[in-house]
Amino acid sequence: MAASGSHLAVFAPVGATGRVDAVVRRLADAIALGVLADGEQLPSEAELAGLLGVSTVTLREALMALRQQGLVETRRGRGGGSFVRTPSEPLELGARLRAYAVDELRDLGDHYAAIAGAAARLAARRALPADVAPLLRSLDDMAAVSGRVAGRAAGGPSGGPSVDAGSAALIRLEGRFHVEVAAASQSARLTQEEIRSQADIGPLLWLPYGDADGHDEVTAQHRAIVEAILRGDPDQARDLAERHVCEAMERLIELRLAVD
């Protein structure tokens, strides 16, 4: 398994909160965002426990919980081990969106914009060619999935509070892109914070961009961020990333008001 920056952050020690729930949250967030890909084999129990800084007993309990959630499959025998299973069901986001007050959404947006901006700024300063390659791959993946989603939508937006599996896959790619920007900053802590923020708010944040025009707009914004990183322009990268998040949050707030 390639030791990408995002993988290094996922498998970094969980610290003093090395309980079962902390391990479950770390791995479940990474799976939900596609940082750990469907079918990917996790390190052995002994290796994974060592990487996360927890006991093998804690790690086994966490894997059991992930199996119960349908996020991990364990196979026995030669070639066996623990393998990632990406959720394929549609995302039901209506109730989740209504649970937030507008002030809460705005506060989350401010917090996340600061994280995304800092990540993009550091990525523009520190990113190596190997760090940028995953960003370019994600842009290509988003374009491919967007084309399929737009083809099925055919006449109307698909970005309501409940989205189909295709749009759910696109939302996960949006989140993965931002995690990879953070990974390009070469800061494990910042990448972990990005993963947590994406898991908390990401599926909602990109919800208003459910139609073909919305997908094109988000893709153009992502490409601009990547271009600023490639140019080594930290101020521009930060400004673009912050604006990208703030515009998405404003649209989400409009959607939240509409579902009252």
NORSULCOR-V124327 format. One record per pair of residues at least 6 apart in sequence whose ideal C-beta (glycine too) atoms are under 7 Angstrom apart, sorted by the first residue. I is the first residue (numbers start at 1). J is the second residue. Records with the same first field share a line. If there is no record, write none. Layout:
I: J / J
This chain:
1: 7 / 40
4: 134 / 183
5: 131 / 183 / 184 / 186 / 191
6: 35 / 179 / 180 / 183 / 191
8: 188
9: 183 / 188 / 191 / 192 / 195
10: 26 / 30 / 35 / 36
11: 51 / 52
12: 188 / 192
13: 52 / 53
14: 22 / 23 / 26 / 52 / 53 / 54
18: 53 / 54 / 58
19: 58
20: 58 / 61 / 62 / 65
23: 52 / 54 / 58 / 59 / 62
24: 62 / 65 / 66
27: 62 / 66
28: 66 / 69 / 71
29: 195 / 196 / 199
30: 36 / 195
31: 71 / 84 / 86
32: 87 / 199
33: 172 / 175 / 176 / 179 / 195 / 198 / 199
34: 86 / 172 / 173 / 176
35: 176 / 179 / 195
36: 84
37: 84
38: 84 / 85 / 86
39: 83 / 84
40: 83 / 84
41: 81 / 83
42: 48 / 81 / 82 / 84
43: 51
44: 81
45: 56 / 59 / 60
46: 56
48: 59
49: 55 / 56 / 59
52: 59
63: 72 / 82
66: 72
67: 74
70: 85
71: 85
72: 82 / 83 / 84 / 85
73: 83 / 85
74: 82
75: 81 / 83
88: 165
90: 162 / 163 / 164 / 165 / 168
91: 163 / 168 / 171 / 203
92: 162
93: 161 / 162 / 163 / 203 / 204 / 207
94: 161 / 162 / 259
96: 204
97: 161 / 204 / 256 / 259
98: 259
100: 256
102: 253 / 256 / 257
105: 249 / 252 / 253 / 256
106: 249 / 253
108: 201
109: 245 / 246 / 249
112: 197 / 201 / 245
113: 242 / 245 / 246
115: 193 / 194 / 197
116: 178 / 241 / 242 / 245
117: 238 / 241 / 242
118: 190
119: 181 / 182 / 185 / 190 / 194
120: 181 / 225 / 229 / 237 / 238 / 240 / 241
121: 234 / 237 / 238
122: 185 / 187
123: 181 / 184 / 185 / 229 / 237
124: 228 / 229 / 232 / 233 / 234 / 237
125: 234
126: 185 / 186
127: 184 / 229
131: 183 / 184
132: 184 / 229 / 230
134: 180
135: 177 / 180 / 181 / 184 / 226
136: 226
138: 173 / 176 / 177 / 180
139: 219 / 222 / 223 / 226
141: 173
142: 170 / 173 / 177 / 219
143: 219
145: 166 / 169 / 170 / 173
146: 170 / 215 / 219
148: 166
149: 158 / 166 / 167 / 170 / 215
150: 212 / 215
152: 166
153: 211 / 212
157: 210 / 211
158: 164 / 167 / 210 / 211
159: 207 / 208 / 209 / 210 / 211 / 214
160: 210
161: 259
163: 171 / 210
167: 210
170: 215
171: 203 / 206
174: 202 / 206 / 218
175: 198 / 202
177: 222
178: 194 / 198
179: 191 / 194 / 195 / 198
181: 225
182: 190 / 191 / 194
183: 191
184: 229
204: 252
205: 248 / 249 / 252
206: 218 / 248
207: 252 / 255
208: 214 / 248 / 251 / 252 / 255
209: 215 / 217 / 218
221: 240 / 244
224: 240
225: 237 / 240 / 241 / 244
228: 236 / 237 / 240
229: 237
